Amino acid sequence: MNLAARRVTAADTEIFLSLARAFHIEDGHALDTAGEAAIREVAAGVELAPSFLLLEGDEIAGFFVLSLGYSPEHGGTDGFIDDIYIIPDKRGRGLGRQAMALALAESRRCGIRVLLLEVEAENDRAYHLYTTLGFTDTRRRLLRLVLAEPPQPHDPA
């Protein structure tokens, strides 16, 4: 069966959050409070992060999130496939390739000129899929610096 993508809406918040939690746990880094808040904001319609549920018929099969940016190096709007996830019992049937085709189509609709993604170093299967779709290894290192601490729970005392 073919996959379809539809934009995440506020009504999808809980299922989207559940899928994002599962993805991040599987990826080895559980969502923290700030991550969960960001997922809720994305579901509410943050323009810089168009997000989509992947549907196989009436069943949810996964999701993807695009993050939009702007880069003189890339000649304008660039994007990042921030997350892409197929639920485990749906894997092994070519849905990952279909999900990527949908993500590429949505990226083009968003006006993205250059699309980036990251893949865990040990995920050879995904790396191979991405290279067969035309992605190339940038031979650059992706570094990270956290500038804002996650919000702390309110202490009513």
C-alpha atoms as one frame of an Amber mdcrd trajectory, in Angstrom:
protein
   0.000   0.000   0.000   1.160   3.526  -0.702   1.915   6.119   1.925   0.354
   9.550   2.009   1.419  12.568   4.035  -0.841  15.054   5.716   0.098  18.106
   7.705   0.058  17.700  11.480  -2.664  19.771  13.167  -3.336  20.685  16.771
  -5.828  17.796  16.905  -2.891  15.428  16.263  -0.800  16.676  19.191  -1.006
  13.592  21.407  -0.392  11.017  18.660   2.392  13.175  17.216   3.969  13.475
  20.669   3.684   9.708  21.175   5.399   9.027  17.839   8.121  11.595  18.557
   8.784  10.030  21.967   9.095   6.566  20.406  11.438   7.880  17.705  13.698
   9.666  20.160  13.872   6.715  22.565  14.766   4.410  19.668  17.347   6.962
  18.521  18.976   6.885  21.955  17.989  10.273  23.339  14.604  10.634  24.979
  12.718  13.887  24.531  13.220  16.275  27.417  10.723  18.880  28.603  11.891
  21.401  25.998  11.639  18.796  23.232   8.108  17.890  24.217   7.157  21.571
  24.328   8.642  22.007  20.847   6.602  19.069  19.518   3.458  20.711  20.906
   4.414  24.016  19.230   5.066  22.246  15.937   1.639  20.586  16.118   0.142
  24.030  16.724   1.599  25.164  13.392   5.083  26.661  13.764   5.868  27.934
  10.249   9.567  27.057  10.420   8.831  23.381  11.106   6.213  21.962   8.741
   5.414  18.482  10.040   3.533  15.588   8.525   1.924  12.345   9.611   2.545
   9.420   7.289  -0.581   7.401   6.574  -0.939   3.925   5.139  -4.619   3.886
   4.334  -6.311   4.967   7.557  -3.410   3.862   9.754  -0.628   6.108  10.987
   2.707   4.721   9.822   5.067   7.460  11.021   5.929  11.109  10.618   8.506
  13.583   9.392   9.487  17.098  10.408  11.148  19.652   8.151  13.070  22.549
   9.681  13.401  25.586   7.441  16.329  27.959   7.388  18.050  30.451   5.130
  21.599  30.122   3.867  23.625  32.313   1.510  25.819  29.251   0.924  22.777
  27.379  -0.361  21.366  30.316  -2.302  18.329  30.913  -0.122  15.931  28.657
   1.710  17.434  25.457   2.971  15.875  22.741   5.015  16.694  19.906   7.311
  14.795  16.669   7.685  14.811  17.002  11.435  13.062  13.721  12.124  11.703
  10.959   9.935  10.190   7.869  11.497   8.380   4.729  10.422   6.828   2.772
  13.284   8.596  -0.584  13.777   5.775  -2.912  12.686   5.485  -1.034   9.366
   9.161  -1.391   8.415  10.727  -3.632   5.810   8.153  -2.971   3.088   9.662
   0.037   1.314   7.770   2.636   3.338  11.001   4.437   4.252  11.679   5.133
   0.580   8.070   6.296   0.115   8.359   8.514   3.200  11.494  10.099   1.783
   9.760  10.729  -1.555   6.955  12.497   0.311   9.458  14.509   2.374  11.269
  15.567  -0.812   7.989  16.610  -2.457   6.965  18.667   0.588  10.447  20.206
   0.708  10.068  21.366  -2.879   6.621  22.814  -2.070   8.249  24.762   0.787
  10.763  26.271  -1.655  13.748  24.492  -0.145  16.790  24.753  -2.421  19.103
  22.440  -0.463  17.901  19.706   1.865  20.067  18.306   4.632  19.667  15.426
   7.036  21.696  13.589   9.610  21.904   9.875  10.189  23.388   8.002  13.118
  26.878   6.738  12.237  25.902   3.095  12.757  22.681   3.279  10.703  24.112
   1.924   7.457  20.698   0.927   6.101  19.333   4.487   6.290  22.623   5.950
   5.018  22.419   3.688   1.964  18.795   4.690   1.327  19.642   8.388   1.519
  22.599   8.083  -0.859  20.491   6.162  -3.391  18.078   9.118  -3.297  20.878
  11.535  -4.224  22.058  12.768  -0.826  25.824  13.121  -0.599  28.096  12.997
   2.410  29.197  16.573   3.121  32.402  15.391   4.814  31.717  17.992   7.462
  31.225  17.466  11.155  27.939  18.470  12.708  28.571  20.284  15.984  26.080
  21.424  18.601  25.990  24.083  21.318  22.940  24.411  23.559  22.294  28.138
  24.071  19.095  27.942  26.093  18.522  25.698  29.049  15.251  23.787  29.063
  12.534  25.342  31.184  12.511  24.098  34.753   9.317  22.787  36.342   7.554
  25.447  38.352   8.138  25.096  42.101   4.999  26.380  43.863   6.831  26.697
  47.211
